[in-house]
């Protein structure tokens, strides 16, 4: 499927290639010029674009979706863990994968916001929302969320911050035990105005998540 509004596939596929020079290493990527024109995008500069974000955009332009990278370079996650050296390599890989996944979706949303690509941004925000809710909020998961906030929240577009704030508002009770999260809320999040007070007891859902 080619996602290009009312532009027919024949016109797109027969059009000349348009060359993009992407990233600091000036990698060359090509898209059909008719497809680029049909998107009505503001993409006058790509030399400062993130390559992963650009590839996601180009895939979305043709298919109305984008794939997640393999993240084959994943190593050891630095920070965000309360378990220190006791965490196995397999669990470290899982934690870093979750962090990279959240950052990736946030990066796509920021790319789309910067270049006024509303459909891509909406799709990216939906995937970010799902990825956030997929994180199990035990001590390790809370660490992943905190590191994600530390690395992305300050520069995130308003719409992305709304997604994050909405998620945090629904999960604040399960994140409150994390000292770094409490510091984040007090310093940077609109949740600071809520003056959250931990409950004396835990819900069955809280207990179930902590056991996982």
C-alpha positions as a printed Julia matrix, in Angstrom:
212×3 Matrix{Float64}:
  0.0     0.0     0.0
  1.2     3.5    -0.82
  0.12    6.15    1.63
 -0.14    9.34   -0.42
 -3.6    10.82   -0.05
 -5.34   11.04   -3.42
 -2.21   10.52   -5.52
 -2.49    7.3    -7.5
  0.17    4.61   -7.27
  1.0     4.74  -10.98
  1.9     8.43  -10.82
  4.08    7.84   -7.8
  5.95    4.8    -8.99
  6.68    6.3   -12.42
  8.02    9.56  -11.0
 11.72   10.38  -10.8
 13.61    9.62   -7.59
 14.16   12.43   -5.11
 17.47   12.31   -3.25
 17.75   13.06    0.46
 21.13   13.6     2.12
 20.52   12.5     5.7
 22.47   12.88    8.9
 25.98   14.09    9.72
 27.45   11.23    7.67
 25.43   12.44    4.65
 23.86    9.11    3.78
 21.88    9.1     0.53
 18.27    7.92    0.49
 15.77    8.01   -2.35
 12.0     8.41   -2.55
  9.68    8.89   -5.49
  9.35   12.63   -6.13
  5.57   12.45   -6.65
  5.19   10.83   -3.24
  7.31   13.52   -1.59
  5.23   16.23   -3.29
  1.94   14.62   -2.26
  2.84   14.65    1.41
  3.03   18.46    1.57
  5.79   18.21    4.14
  8.29   20.8     5.33
 11.51   18.87    4.99
 13.89   21.49    3.65
 16.89   20.16    5.6
 17.78   16.55    6.3
 21.49   16.83    7.08
 20.64   17.16   10.77
 17.99   14.42   10.73
 18.33   11.22   12.71
 18.71    8.35   10.23
 16.39    6.01   12.18
 13.69    8.68   12.24
 14.06    9.4     8.53
 13.8     5.72    7.63
 10.67    5.42    9.75
  9.21    8.46    7.97
 10.01    7.06    4.53
  8.47    3.68    5.38
  5.38    5.43    6.74
  5.09    7.48    3.54
  4.78    4.28    1.5
  2.9     2.01    3.9
  1.22    4.17    6.59
  3.22    2.38    9.27
  6.83    2.0    10.36
  8.95   -0.85   11.71
 11.01   -0.91   14.89
 14.79   -1.37   14.43
 16.44   -4.55   15.69
 18.7    -2.6    18.1
 21.45   -5.15   17.52
 23.99   -2.91   19.24
 22.29   -3.25   22.61
 24.79   -3.79   25.38
 24.57   -3.09   29.11
 22.09   -0.53   30.38
 23.8     2.15   32.44
 21.68    3.39   35.31
 18.01    3.01   35.98
 18.42   -0.24   37.9
 18.04   -0.83   41.6
 19.52   -4.3    41.3
 23.07   -3.44   40.28
 25.42   -6.25   39.3
 22.9    -8.95   40.21
 20.93   -8.31   37.0
 21.63  -11.01   34.42
 22.81  -10.06   30.89
 19.47  -11.28   29.51
 17.52   -8.99   31.82
 19.84   -6.09   31.07
 19.2    -6.63   27.36
 15.46   -6.61   27.97
 15.64   -3.41   29.99
 17.77   -1.63   27.44
 15.52   -2.81   24.63
 12.51   -1.29   26.38
 14.37    1.98   26.88
 15.52    2.1    23.27
 11.99    1.31   22.09
 10.48    4.17   24.08
 13.16    6.59   22.91
 12.69    5.47   19.3
  8.95    6.16   19.28
  9.5     9.49   21.03
 12.12   10.38   18.43
  9.69    9.66   15.59
  7.09   11.89   17.24
  9.61   14.71   17.59
 10.72   14.33   13.96
  7.1    14.46   12.8
  6.34   17.49   14.96
  9.36   19.38   13.64
  8.35   18.76   10.04
  4.57   19.16   10.48
  3.7    15.54    9.68
  0.48   15.16   11.67
 -0.4    11.62   10.55
  3.07   10.3    11.38
  3.02   12.05   14.74
 -0.39   10.62   15.63
  0.77    7.12   14.68
  4.0     7.52   16.64
  2.18    8.79   19.72
 -0.16    5.8    19.64
  2.82    3.44   19.51
  4.6     5.33   22.28
  1.48    5.13   24.43
  1.25    1.37   23.89
  4.96    0.88   24.59
  4.7     2.81   27.86
  1.77    0.71   29.04
  3.65   -2.48   28.15
  6.39   -1.74   30.7
  5.9    -3.82   33.85
  6.34   -1.42   36.75
  8.51   -3.44   39.1
 11.75   -1.79   40.27
 13.45   -2.44   36.93
 10.55   -1.15   34.85
 10.32    1.99   36.97
 14.01    2.53   36.33
 13.43    2.28   32.58
 10.62    4.85   32.77
 12.76    7.26   34.8
 15.68    7.0    32.4
 13.33    7.53   29.46
 11.98   10.67   31.13
 15.49   11.9    31.87
 16.63   11.49   28.27
 13.58   12.75   26.39
 11.07   14.77   28.41
 12.74   18.18   28.42
 12.94   18.41   24.62
  9.71   16.57   23.8
  6.99   18.4    21.82
  3.85   19.42   23.71
  1.75   16.6    22.25
  4.32   14.01   23.31
  4.53   15.5    26.79
  0.75   15.18   26.99
  1.01   11.45   26.19
  3.73   11.02   28.81
  1.94   13.09   31.46
 -1.3    11.18   30.91
  0.56    7.9    31.33
  2.36    9.11   34.47
 -0.9    10.34   35.96
 -2.36    6.85   35.64
  0.75    5.13   37.02
  2.04    7.55   39.65
  1.1     5.23   42.52
  3.26    2.43   41.14
  6.2     4.7    40.34
  6.26    6.68   43.57
  8.62    4.32   45.38
 11.37    5.29   42.92
 13.31    8.21   44.39
 14.44    9.46   40.98
 10.84    9.51   39.78
  9.79   11.6    42.77
 12.58   14.05   41.98
 11.47   14.23   38.35
  7.87   14.95   39.33
  8.87   17.71   41.73
 11.22   19.4    39.27
  9.8    18.9    35.77
  6.33   17.39   35.65
  2.89   19.05   35.88
  2.1    16.22   38.3
  3.94   18.21   40.97
  0.81   20.29   41.46
 -1.17   17.19   42.44
  0.69   16.8    45.76
  0.41   13.05   45.45
  0.2    11.1    48.69
  1.02    7.37   48.61
 -1.77    5.05   49.65
 -1.38    3.06   52.82
 -2.23   -0.16   51.0
 -1.57   -1.64   47.59
 -4.21   -2.69   45.12
 -4.25   -6.22   43.79
 -3.07   -4.86   40.44
 -0.1    -3.16   42.11
  0.83   -6.39   43.87
  0.53   -8.4    40.68
  2.82   -6.02   38.77
  5.41   -6.12   41.55
  5.47   -9.93   41.43
  6.13   -9.98   37.65
